[in-house]
Amino acid sequence: MPKNVLGTEIELCCGNPMTGFYRDGYCRTGQSDYGVHIVCAEMTDEFLEFSKNAGNDLSTPRPEYDFPGLVAGDRWCLCVSRWKEALEAGIAPKVFLAGTHMSAIEFVSIEDLKDHSVT
């Protein structure tokens, strides 16, 4: 199992709804993950609206993809670039550090992640 940004084994981000690029609950990545879904974030209404306006509607159910739609409080593996955009807009959702892949610090600072951490 890969490491998280704390340097320990990555923990489950969310199993209901099932998240992650591989839909195994973990924010892991691989060569075919062009979005780099590695930030385990806790959704807020503000962020969900931001993401929808940016072209990625995470709140509308998509049964054809077995996707229930997200609500505030759900944890989800976000693309690190979308989290960074939200950070720059001042509405970054909280981050579960133990579930965030270590490669996130290649894109955003560990300080920013820690400033937005949730346990």
Secondary structure, 3 states (H helix, E strand, C coil): CCEECCCCECCCCCECCECCCCCCCCCCCCCCCCCCEEEEEECCHHHHHHHHHCCCCCCCCEHHHCECCCCCCCEEEEEHHHHHHHHHCCCCCEECHHHCEHHHHHCCCHHHHHHCECC
